[in-house]
């Protein structure tokens, strides 16, 4: 349920950012580029959701210690 809520909030923030850029366009190109990074991150989370926990992590297998070889072999 929390991932759905997070996606909804990110979608609302993205739409607010886009509407703000349409109503009050940025003064120059650098401001527009500065707005694109957070907008793209918000859109990515809104579309894909949080990416943690999708693929379960494998536990590392314990290594079996081998007997050391005798010197001079």
Secondary structure, DSSP 8 states (H G I E B T S, - for coil): -HHHHHHHHHHHHHHHHHHHHHHS--SSHHHHHHHHHHHHHHHHHHHH---TTSS---------------TT-
